[in-house]
Amino acid sequence: MSKTKIEWTNVTACRSCGAEIFWAITKTSKRMPIDAVPTRDGNVEILRNGDATPWAIVHAEPAGMFDAWAERAHTSHFATCPEADSWRK
C-alpha cells in the first residue's frame, strides 16, 4: 500500500495542527476532514466522485491487510487532530 497522499483531490492544511488533509462527503451529506495519507488502520473508505468532492464511507472496523477496500482506507482527521474537540458542533 502506498503511503503517498491522495493526488486526485485538493489537499490542504488543517487550520489547527497543520496536518495535510482533504475533505470528503459522508452519506448524511456532511463534510468530513480526512488525513491525506492512506492507512490500513483507517476505517474510512474514500471513493472518487469524478472531479467533485470525494465520498467517505465510514466502516465499523479498520480495513486491515486483506479487505478489498484497504487501498482506499484513510482516517478521519477528527480522530488524529489534537484540536478536534474545538471543531465539533
Buried (B, 14 or more C-beta within 10 A) or exposed (E): EEEEBBEEBEBEEBEBEEBBBBBBBBEEEEEBBBBBBBBBEBBBBBEEEEEEBBBBBBEEEBBEEEBEBBEBBBBBBBEBBEEBEEEEE
